[in-house]
Amino acid sequence: MSQPSQTSKLAVTLNGKPEFPEFEKFATSIKSQERAKFAYEMKNGLRNGIAPGDKPQDSAKKLLKRARAEILKHHNQRAETLLRQAISLDENNATLHAQLGEVLMKDMQRLVDALACFMRAVKLEPTNGGHYGLIGTLLMRMQRYDEAIDYFQIAVKFDPKNYIALSRMMHMKAHRLRWDEFEKLPNYLKAFNDKRVVSDPFAFLSLCDDGSFQRLRSEAHVRAKHRNPVKAWKPVAARPREQKIRIGYFSNDFYNHATMHLMAGLLERHDRERFEIFIYDYGSKRHDHEHQRARRNADQFYDVRAMDTTELVDLARADGIDIGVDLKGYTEGGRLDIFNDRVAPVQVAYLGYPGTTGLKSMDYMVADRITIPSHLRKHYSEHILYMPHCYQPNDENRYIATSYASRATYGLPAEGFVFSSFNNPYKVTPREFDIWMNLLKEVPDSVLWFYTSKNEASDVIRKEAESRGVDGARIITAGRLQPEEHLARLRFADLFLDTFNVNAHTTASDALWAGLPVVTKTGEQFAARVAGSVLTAAGLSDLVTSTEKKYHDVALRVAQDPDYHADIKARIAESHSGAPLFDTSGYTRDFEQLLEKAFQNYLDGNGPRHMGLSA
């Protein structure tokens, strides 16, 4: 496996003797943080770690155990205090420094401090793969993906059973379109077909389409991180019929994020005569227009980013939340810990994560009969709440920027068919790309408009095209734009080519809202069936295919048959006012009715069960 690139400031050799060209600089420039104040330690019982007669190292081990228990509860400040106390007793214990770095890494403002801890751990234990894996994770959080891959590779070299590092390495390679080991992927995945192996569930969604495997990954994570799930308490005997149902939405994506693009209209249209809306925001990155929109449409909006598990659960229970809705799952920053401890008698996984949580205390998951048909329910630990049409909400008032741009503005040719891929690059595999290159060969003068997110991937994807006999100049790359500008540029594409293991989700709805046809292939797992649901709810089921050959054939027909292409475009235009996909008010009423059914089922003294609404 390769060594870190020479441009990396964290260069490390693999001969067992790490080199830290900037370690002394970090050591002198970064002042170690003082331990929490004496009063805080006394208040929280954090100065009781040293038992009479214990050796310092034994006391440090006990403090480490206590710190790890606090971490599971998101008591990060307490954990930090305990770990610093432990380090003062056993300063050459690499595990303590690495664990402290993990705690500090949870705060984006303290990544440099975390790095210093990891580097100290590596200096003490230069052949411990776990420490390199943590540096890789930190670089991943900083979006320095190529360097992260290097460190994950080192971690796996020193410890082939470091499955977290291995899974993150595979996921980061997907982000960077590094397909050099794609053929080895099935062998890599075999190691994870074991319920004892713990890894990041999200990392596997794009690597394979296997509902059983995805459930195994989620449940393994739950067993390691979320024990003793809390059962729903018994309902109050006499609840007044006129009492409003309190819905609590929990996320850190209440800002200019895909989740808000989809559900902002839902929040605005909730029936306030029947429901009270509580929002618990545990870390939105920006307070922008979408954030303010969420605030305006909540009866109570809390910024709870500083709250630990117990505090947040206690707040939700004190508010009397009837239905707790998790909008995150295993996406970045998710807080399944609070749902394990139960924020409400009815708990629902919704929208954010396209797979099962594996959490025994998550009662329901919102889906539809395309994303989770009855024969695939076995892959989900939750009971399913079936929406009558697509599970995905949409905002029928989404703004598309007024644009005076032309094809040339985006580097597109004046003539010729424009295939496009605006999915996140990690979703793309050689399977799709092979088909796309064949389409370019079959449709003269056509191009592929490819979203790379970062410019560094442009050369990579062009080289992949050239290796398949296609001129790299026919790959036109695109970067990130503001949502309204992105919607405007989609009008210059002719067909959106979907990915397989993880379909277009919000991006599929974006394309249709902008008038751009999408062709998809449905698979087995939820993530591989979303675009099929979106297209069906828009009246475009003829663009939903079940095999790679049919996917290719439909895409080719759209590109070669102008009348068929025009018909699809006309039907998309009609869907904006006449199809269930873009009927925000109708969706909201259906969603509310479904939640009412789930809550009434609880009030009737029943356990969770599959239920739904008919189309």
C-alpha positions in Angstrom: 0.0 0.0 0.0 1.2 3.5 -0.7 2.8 5.9 1.8 1.3 9.3 2.5 2.0 11.7 -0.3 5.1 13.8 0.0 3.0 17.0 0.1 1.4 15.8 3.3 2.5 17.8 6.4 2.0 14.6 8.4 4.4 12.4 6.4 5.0 9.0 8.1 7.3 6.2 7.0 6.3 2.6 7.2 9.6 1.3 8.7 8.3 1.6 12.2 10.0 4.9 12.8 7.6 7.7 12.2 8.9 11.1 11.2 7.1 14.2 12.4 8.6 17.2 10.6 6.1 19.5 12.3 5.6 17.7 15.6 7.9 20.1 17.6 6.1 23.0 16.0 2.8 21.7 17.2 4.2 20.8 20.6 5.4 24.4 21.1 2.6 26.3 19.5 -0.3 24.4 20.9 -0.8 24.9 24.6 -2.3 21.9 26.2 -5.7 22.8 27.6 -6.2 23.2 31.3 -8.3 20.6 33.0 -11.8 21.6 33.9 -12.2 23.9 36.8 -12.0 22.4 40.3 -15.7 23.4 40.9 -16.8 21.5 37.8 -14.9 18.4 38.7 -16.3 18.4 42.3 -19.8 19.0 41.1 -19.7 16.1 38.7 -17.7 13.7 40.9 -14.7 13.7 38.6 -12.0 13.9 41.3 -12.7 10.5 42.8 -10.7 8.4 40.3 -7.7 7.5 42.5 -8.4 4.8 45.1 -6.1 4.5 48.1 -3.4 2.0 47.4 -3.9 2.0 43.7 -0.9 2.3 41.4 -1.1 5.4 39.1 -1.4 3.2 36.0 -4.3 1.2 37.6 -6.1 4.4 38.5 -5.6 5.7 35.0 -7.3 2.6 33.6 -10.3 3.1 35.9 -10.5 6.7 34.8 -10.3 5.6 31.1 -13.2 3.2 31.7 -15.3 6.0 33.3 -14.4 8.3 30.4 -15.6 5.8 27.8 -18.9 5.5 29.6 -19.3 9.3 29.6 -18.5 9.4 25.8 -21.3 7.0 25.1 -23.7 9.4 26.8 -22.2 12.4 24.9 -20.8 13.8 28.2 -17.7 15.0 26.3 -16.6 17.6 28.8 -16.7 15.1 31.6 -14.8 12.6 29.5 -12.1 15.1 28.7 -11.6 16.0 32.3 -11.3 12.3 33.3 -8.9 11.6 30.4 -6.6 14.6 31.3 -6.7 13.3 34.9 -5.7 9.9 33.7 -2.8 11.3 31.5 -1.5 13.1 34.5 -1.1 9.7 36.2 0.2 7.8 33.2 1.6 10.2 30.7 3.2 7.6 28.4 0.0 5.7 27.9 -0.7 6.1 24.1 -4.3 4.8 24.5 -5.2 7.7 26.8 -3.8 10.3 24.3 -5.6 8.7 21.4 -8.9 8.6 23.4 -8.5 12.2 24.3 -8.0 13.1 20.7 -11.2 11.3 19.8 -13.1 13.4 22.3 -11.5 16.7 21.1 -12.2 15.7 17.4 -15.9 15.9 18.1 -15.5 19.7 18.1 -14.5 21.1 14.7 -12.8 24.0 16.5 -10.4 21.7 18.3 -9.1 19.5 15.5 -5.6 20.8 15.9 -5.6 19.9 19.5 -6.9 16.4 18.6 -4.1 16.0 16.0 -1.5 16.8 18.7 -3.0 14.0 20.8 -2.9 11.5 17.9 0.7 12.4 17.0 1.7 11.9 20.6 0.0 8.5 20.6 1.9 7.5 17.4 5.2 8.7 18.9 4.6 6.4 21.8 3.3 3.4 19.8 4.6 3.8 16.2 3.2 0.5 14.9 -0.3 0.7 16.4 -2.6 0.9 13.4 -5.4 2.4 15.4 -3.6 5.7 15.9 -3.0 6.1 12.2 -6.7 5.3 11.6 -7.7 8.2 13.9 -5.4 10.6 12.0 -7.2 9.4 8.8 -10.6 10.1 10.4 -9.5 13.6 11.4 -8.3 14.3 7.9 -11.6 12.9 6.5 -13.5 15.4 8.7 -11.3 18.1 7.2 -12.2 16.8 3.7 -8.5 16.1 3.0 -9.6 12.8 1.4 -6.4 11.7 -0.4 -4.3 12.1 2.8 -7.0 10.3 4.8 -6.8 7.4 2.4 -3.0 7.2 3.0 -3.4 7.0 6.7 -6.2 4.5 6.6 -3.9 2.3 4.4 -1.2 2.6 7.0 -3.6 1.7 9.7 -4.7 -1.5 7.8 -1.1 -2.4 7.0 -0.2 -2.5 10.7 -3.6 -4.0 11.7 -5.5 -5.8 9.0 -8.4 -6.2 11.5 -8.9 -2.5 11.9 -12.3 -2.7 10.2 -13.3 0.9 10.9 -10.1 2.1 9.1 -10.7 -0.4 6.2 -14.4 0.7 5.7 -13.4 4.4 5.8 -10.6 3.8 3.4 -13.0 2.1 0.9 -15.5 4.9 1.4 -12.9 7.7 0.8 -11.6 5.9 -2.3 -15.2 6.0 -3.6 -15.3 9.8 -2.9 -12.1 10.3 -4.9 -13.1 8.0 -7.8 -10.1 5.7 -7.0 -11.4 2.5 -8.6 -8.0 0.7 -8.7 -9.2 -1.9 -6.3 -12.8 -2.1 -7.3 -12.5 -5.7 -8.4 -11.2 -6.6 -4.9 -14.3 -5.1 -3.2 -16.2 -8.4 -2.7 -13.2 -9.8 -0.9 -13.0 -6.7 1.3 -16.7 -7.0 2.1 -16.4 -10.6 3.3 -14.6 -9.4 6.4 -17.7 -7.3 7.3 -20.2 -10.2 7.0 -19.8 -10.8 10.7 -22.1 -9.4 13.4 -19.1 -9.0 15.7 -17.3 -6.6 13.4 -18.1 -2.9 14.1 -17.9 -0.3 11.3 -19.6 2.8 9.9 -23.0 1.7 8.4 -23.1 4.6 6.0 -19.8 3.7 4.4 -21.3 0.6 2.9 -24.4 2.0 1.1 -22.5 2.8 -2.0 -20.3 -0.3 -1.9 -23.0 -3.0 -2.3 -26.7 -3.3 -2.8 -27.6 -5.9 -0.2 -30.4 -5.2 2.3 -29.5 -8.0 4.6 -25.8 -6.9 4.7 -26.8 -3.3 5.5 -29.0 -4.4 8.4 -26.1 -6.5 9.7 -23.8 -3.5 9.7 -26.4 -1.3 11.5 -27.2 -3.9 14.2 -23.5 -4.5 14.8 -23.0 -0.8 15.4 -26.0 -0.7 17.7 -24.7 -3.6 19.8 -21.4 -1.8 20.3 -22.7 1.7 20.9 -26.3 1.6 22.1 -27.1 -0.8 24.8 -30.2 -1.2 27.0 -32.8 0.4 24.7 -35.7 2.0 26.6 -39.2 0.7 25.9 -42.1 3.1 25.5 -43.9 3.9 28.7 -47.6 3.2 29.1 -50.0 5.8 27.7 -51.9 8.1 29.9 -55.3 6.6 30.7 -57.5 9.6 29.7 -56.0 11.9 27.0 -58.4 14.7 25.9 -59.4 14.2 22.3 -58.7 17.9 21.6 -55.1 17.7 22.9 -52.6 18.4 20.1 -50.0 15.8 19.2 -46.5 17.1 19.8 -44.0 16.2 17.1 -40.3 16.6 17.9 -37.9 16.8 14.9 -34.2 16.1 15.8 -31.3 16.9 13.5 -28.3 19.1 12.9 -29.3 19.9 9.3 -31.7 22.8 9.8 -29.9 25.0 7.3 -29.1 25.0 3.5 -29.0 21.3 3.4 -30.8 18.6 1.3 -33.1 17.7 4.3 -34.4 21.3 4.5 -34.8 21.6 0.7 -37.2 18.7 0.9 -39.1 19.3 4.1 -39.3 23.0 4.5 -42.7 23.0 2.8 -43.9 20.2 5.1 -42.9 22.3 8.2 -44.8 25.3 6.8 -48.0 23.3 6.1 -48.3 21.3 9.3 -51.9 21.7 10.7 -51.3 23.8 13.8 -54.8 23.0 15.1 -53.9 19.4 15.5 -50.1 19.4 16.0 -47.4 21.3 17.9 -44.0 21.3 16.3 -40.8 21.2 18.4 -37.4 21.3 16.7 -34.2 20.2 18.5 -31.2 21.4 16.6 -28.0 19.8 17.8 -25.6 21.6 15.6 -26.7 23.2 12.3 -23.6 24.6 10.6 -25.2 27.9 9.5 -28.0 30.2 10.5 -29.0 31.0 6.9 -32.4 31.5 5.2 -33.4 27.8 5.5 -32.5 27.9 9.2 -34.6 30.9 9.8 -37.4 29.2 7.9 -37.3 26.2 10.3 -37.3 28.5 13.3 -40.4 30.4 12.0 -42.3 27.2 11.5 -41.7 25.6 15.0 -43.8 26.3 18.0 -40.6 25.7 20.0 -37.1 25.8 18.5 -34.1 24.7 20.7 -30.4 24.9 20.0 -29.3 21.8 22.0 -25.8 21.3 20.6 -24.2 21.6 24.0 -26.6 19.0 25.6 -25.5 15.5 26.4 -27.7 12.5 26.0 -29.4 12.7 29.4 -30.0 16.5 29.2 -31.5 16.2 25.7 -33.7 13.2 26.5 -34.9 14.9 29.7 -35.8 18.1 27.8 -37.8 16.2 25.2 -39.7 14.3 27.8 -40.4 17.4 29.9 -41.8 19.0 26.7 -44.2 16.0 26.5 -43.1 15.0 22.9 -45.5 12.4 21.6 -43.7 11.5 18.4 -39.9 11.8 18.1 -38.7 12.0 14.5 -35.0 11.2 13.8 -33.8 13.0 10.6 -30.2 11.7 10.7 -29.7 8.0 11.3 -26.0 7.2 10.5 -25.3 10.4 8.6 -22.8 12.9 9.9 -23.4 14.0 13.5 -26.4 11.7 14.0 -27.7 11.2 17.6 -29.2 7.8 17.8 -28.1 7.7 21.5 -31.1 9.9 22.4 -33.5 7.6 20.6 -31.9 4.6 22.3 -32.8 6.3 25.6 -36.2 7.3 24.1 -37.3 10.9 23.7 -40.9 9.9 23.0 -43.3 7.0 23.3 -43.4 6.8 19.5 -40.1 7.1 17.6 -39.8 7.4 13.8 -36.8 7.2 11.5 -37.5 9.6 8.6 -35.8 11.0 5.5 -32.2 11.4 6.5 -30.8 7.9 6.3 -31.8 5.5 3.5 -31.6 2.3 5.5 -32.4 0.7 8.8 -31.1 2.1 12.0 -31.0 -1.4 13.6 -32.1 0.3 16.8 -34.6 -1.7 18.9 -36.2 1.4 20.3 -36.8 3.0 16.9 -40.4 2.0 16.4 -41.0 3.0 12.8 -39.4 4.0 9.5 -41.3 6.1 6.9 -41.2 4.5 3.4 -43.5 3.6 0.5 -44.3 0.4 -1.3 -41.6 1.0 -3.9 -38.7 1.7 -1.5 -39.7 -1.1 0.9 -42.1 -3.6 -0.7 -43.4 -6.2 1.7 -41.0 -8.9 0.7 -38.0 -6.7 1.6 -39.3 -5.7 5.1 -37.1 -8.4 6.6 -34.1 -6.1 6.0 -35.4 -3.4 8.5 -35.6 -3.6 12.2 -38.3 -0.9 12.3 -42.0 -1.4 11.5 -42.9 0.5 8.3 -45.2 3.5 7.9 -46.2 3.4 4.3 -47.0 6.7 2.6 -49.5 6.3 -0.2 -47.2 7.7 -2.9 -43.5 8.6 -2.5 -42.1 8.7 1.0 -40.1 11.8 0.1 -41.6 15.3 0.7 -41.0 18.1 -1.7 -41.4 21.9 -1.5 -43.6 23.0 -4.4 -42.4 26.6 -3.9 -38.6 25.9 -4.5 -37.1 28.8 -6.3 -35.1 28.4 -9.5 -32.8 31.3 -10.3 -33.5 33.5 -13.3 -30.6 32.8 -15.5 -29.2 34.4 -18.6 -26.7 31.7 -19.0 -26.1 29.5 -22.1 -24.5 26.1 -22.6 -21.2 27.9 -23.2 -21.5 29.3 -19.6 -20.9 25.8 -18.3 -18.4 24.7 -20.9 -21.0 22.7 -22.8 -21.0 22.4 -26.6 -23.6 24.4 -28.5 -25.0 21.3 -30.1 -25.2 17.6 -29.2 -27.0 15.6 -26.5 -26.0 16.3 -22.9 -26.0 13.3 -20.6 -25.5 14.3 -17.0 -24.6 12.9 -13.6 -25.2 15.2 -10.7 -25.0 12.6 -8.0 -22.2 12.8 -5.4 -19.2 11.2 -7.0 -18.9 8.5 -4.2 -22.1 6.9 -5.6 -20.6 6.3 -9.0 -18.9 3.0 -9.7 -17.3 1.4 -12.8 -20.6 -0.4 -13.4 -22.5 2.7 -14.2 -19.5 4.5 -15.8 -19.0 1.6 -18.3 -22.6 2.0 -19.5 -22.2 5.8 -19.7 -19.1 5.5 -21.9 -20.9 3.1 -24.2 -23.7 5.6 -24.5 -21.2 8.3 -25.5 -19.8 6.0 -28.2 -23.4 5.3 -29.5 -24.6 8.9 -29.5 -22.3 11.0 -31.7 -21.4 14.5 -30.5 -22.8 13.7 -27.0 -21.1 14.7 -23.8 -21.3 13.7 -20.1 -21.8 16.6 -17.7 -20.3 15.2 -14.5 -20.5 16.7 -11.0 -17.1 16.3 -9.3 -17.7 18.6 -6.2 -14.0 19.3 -6.1 -11.8 20.2 -9.2 -9.1 17.6 -8.3 -11.4 14.8 -9.5 -11.7 16.2 -13.0 -8.5 14.7 -14.3 -9.3 11.4 -12.7 -12.7 11.0 -14.3 -11.3 12.1 -17.8 -8.6 9.5 -17.5 -11.2 6.8 -16.7 -13.1 7.9 -19.9 -9.9 7.7 -22.0 -9.2 4.2 -20.6 -12.5 3.1 -22.1 -11.8 4.6 -25.5 -13.7 7.9 -25.0 -12.0 11.3 -25.5 -11.6 12.9 -22.1 -12.7 16.2 -23.5 -16.2 14.8 -23.8 -16.4 14.8 -20.0 -17.5 18.3 -18.8 -17.1 18.7 -15.1 -19.3 20.8 -12.8 -18.7 22.1 -9.3 -21.0 23.1 -6.4 -23.4 26.0 -6.8 -26.1 27.5 -4.6 -29.3 25.5 -4.8 -31.3 28.0 -6.9 -28.4 28.3 -9.4 -27.9 24.6 -9.5 -31.6 24.1 -10.5 -31.2 26.7 -13.2 -28.2 25.0 -14.8 -29.9 21.7 -14.9 -32.1 23.0 -17.7 -29.1 22.8 -20.0 -28.8 19.0 -19.6 -30.9 16.5 -21.6 -30.9 13.4 -19.4 -29.8 12.6 -15.9 -28.1 9.2 -15.6 -28.7 7.7 -12.2 -26.4 5.6 -10.0 -27.2 2.1 -8.8 -26.4 1.2 -5.2 -27.3 4.7 -4.0 -29.8 6.4 -6.3 -30.3 10.1 -6.7 -32.6 11.1 -3.8 -32.9 14.9 -3.4 -31.0 15.2 -6.7 -33.7 13.2 -8.5 -36.4 15.6 -7.3 -34.2 18.5 -8.1 -33.8 17.3 -11.7 -37.5 16.8 -12.2 -38.3 20.2 -10.7 -35.9 21.7 -13.2 -37.5 19.8 -16.1 -34.7 17.3 -16.5 -35.6 13.6 -17.2 -34.0 10.9 -15.0 -33.4 7.3 -15.9 -32.8 4.9 -13.0 -32.3 1.2 -12.2 -34.0 -0.1 -9.0 -32.1 -2.5 -6.7 -32.8 -4.2 -3.4 -31.9 -1.9 -0.6 -33.8 1.3 0.2 -31.0 3.6 -1.1 -31.2 1.7 -4.5 -34.9 2.2 -4.9 -35.5 5.9 -4.1 -35.3 7.3 -7.6 -37.8 4.7 -8.8 -40.3 5.9 -6.1 -39.7 9.6 -7.1 -40.2 8.9 -10.8 -43.3 6.9 -10.2 -44.8 9.6 -8.1 -44.2 12.0 -10.9 -45.9 9.8 -13.5 -42.7 8.7 -15.2 -42.5 5.0 -14.4 -41.3 4.2 -17.9 -38.0 5.7 -16.9 -37.6 3.1 -14.0 -35.7 0.0 -15.1 -34.8 -3.3 -13.4 -31.6 -4.4 -15.2 -28.5 -2.7 -16.5 -29.4 -3.6 -20.1 -32.8 -2.0 -19.8 -31.2 1.0 -18.1 -28.9 1.4 -21.1 -31.7 0.8 -23.6 -34.0 3.4 -22.1 -31.2 6.0 -21.9 -30.3 5.4 -25.5 -33.9 5.7 -26.7 -34.3 9.0 -24.8 -31.1 10.3 -26.5 -32.0 9.0 -30.0 -35.8 9.6 -30.2 -36.6 13.3 -30.1 -40.3 12.7 -29.9 -40.0 10.5 -26.9 -37.7 13.0 -25.2 -40.2 15.8 -25.9 -43.0 13.7 -24.5 -41.1 13.0 -21.3 -40.3 16.7 -20.9 -44.0 17.6 -21.4 -45.0 15.0 -18.7 -42.5 16.5 -16.3 -44.0 19.9 -16.8 -47.4 18.6 -16.0 -46.2 16.8 -12.9 -45.4 20.1 -11.3 -49.0 20.9 -10.8 -50.7 17.5 -11.2 -48.6 14.7 -9.7 -48.3 13.6 -6.0 -44.6 14.2 -5.9 -44.9 18.0 -5.9 -48.2 18.3 -4.0 -46.8 19.6 -0.8 -50.1 20.1 0.9 -51.4 16.7 0.0 -48.2 15.1 1.2 -48.4 16.9 4.5 -52.0 15.7 5.1 -51.0 12.1 4.3 -47.9 12.3 6.5 -49.9 13.7 9.4 -52.6 11.1 9.0 -50.0 8.4 9.1 -48.4 9.8 12.3 -51.8 10.0 13.9 -52.4 6.3 13.1 -49.1 5.4 14.7 -49.8 7.4 17.8 -53.4 6.2 18.2 -52.0 2.6 17.9 -49.8 3.5 20.9 -52.7 5.1 22.8 -54.7 1.9 22.3 -52.0 0.0 24.1 -50.6 -1.8 21.1 -47.0 -2.3 20.1 -45.6 -1.0 16.8 -46.9 -2.6 13.7 -46.7 -2.1 9.9 -49.4 0.3 8.7 -50.0 2.6 5.8 -52.4 4.7 3.7 -53.8 3.7 0.3 -53.0 5.7 -2.7 
